[in-house]
Amino acid sequence: MSTAFIPVDRTAPPAASIKGVAADILRDVVARIDNDDDKERVLSGAYGPEPSIDDAVWDALDYVRVKGWKLDKSYKPRIIELAATLDYGEDALEYVDFSIFDD
């Protein structure tokens, strides 16, 4: 009996069926990235040993900051709300540059 190895595409954004601000931001950011290495780095939290879309979003927000990109302002209150639901949320917010959200 053999098992088939099914490779995981670590550059694929979350499926449309996955809901929430973290998934929305990841889909938005990954669509803008033009190389697989950066996509994989941004999505590493989503495909790591303990995969979490909510964990991966913080890397995506930092990537947006480094690139000088902007995100829709509607994400700002939703990311603050997400942080409030996470154990490390307040700490994570310290590292978010809120100027990345269009005002």
C-alpha positions in Angstrom: 0.0 0.0 0.0 1.5 3.3 -1.0 0.4 6.8 -0.2 0.5 9.5 -2.7 2.4 12.7 -1.9 0.3 15.7 -2.8 2.5 18.8 -2.8 1.1 22.0 -1.2 1.3 25.2 -3.2 2.8 27.5 -0.6 2.3 30.5 -2.9 -1.5 30.1 -3.2 -3.7 32.6 -1.3 -6.4 31.4 1.0 -9.4 29.9 -0.9 -12.4 32.1 -1.4 -14.4 29.9 0.9 -12.2 31.0 3.8 -13.8 34.1 5.4 -12.4 36.9 7.5 -10.2 40.0 7.3 -7.0 38.0 7.5 -7.9 35.9 4.4 -9.2 39.0 2.6 -5.9 40.8 3.2 -3.8 37.8 2.2 -5.7 37.4 -1.1 -5.3 41.1 -1.8 -1.6 41.2 -1.0 -0.6 37.9 -2.7 -2.4 39.0 -5.9 0.0 42.0 -6.1 3.2 40.0 -5.5 5.0 39.0 -8.7 7.4 36.4 -7.4 6.9 33.1 -5.7 9.6 33.6 -3.0 7.9 36.6 -1.6 4.5 34.9 -1.8 5.8 32.0 0.1 7.4 34.3 2.7 4.2 36.2 3.2 2.1 33.0 3.4 4.6 31.1 5.7 2.3 31.4 8.7 -0.6 29.9 6.7 1.4 26.9 5.6 3.8 26.4 8.6 3.8 23.6 11.2 0.9 25.2 13.0 -0.9 26.8 10.0 -3.0 29.9 10.7 -4.4 32.5 8.3 -4.7 34.9 11.3 -0.9 34.5 12.0 0.1 35.0 8.4 -1.7 38.3 8.0 0.8 40.1 10.2 3.6 39.2 7.7 1.4 40.5 4.9 0.9 43.8 6.6 4.6 44.2 7.1 5.2 43.3 3.5 2.8 46.0 2.4 4.6 48.5 4.6 8.0 47.6 3.2 6.8 47.8 -0.4 5.1 51.2 0.3 1.7 49.8 -0.9 -1.7 50.9 0.5 -4.6 48.8 1.5 -8.3 49.7 1.5 -9.2 51.7 4.6 -12.0 49.2 5.4 -9.4 46.8 6.6 -8.2 49.0 9.4 -11.1 48.5 11.9 -11.4 44.9 10.9 -7.7 44.2 11.7 -8.0 46.0 15.0 -11.1 43.8 15.8 -9.1 40.7 14.8 -6.3 41.6 17.1 -8.7 42.0 20.0 -9.7 38.3 19.5 -6.1 36.9 19.5 -4.0 36.3 22.6 -1.1 38.2 21.1 -3.2 40.8 19.3 -2.3 43.9 21.2 1.4 43.0 20.7 0.9 42.5 17.0 -0.8 45.9 16.6 2.3 47.6 17.9 4.1 46.5 14.7 1.4 47.6 12.3 2.0 50.8 10.4 -1.5 52.2 10.1 -0.5 54.6 7.4 -0.7 51.6 5.0 -4.5 51.9 5.1 -5.8 54.5 2.6 -7.5 57.4 4.4 
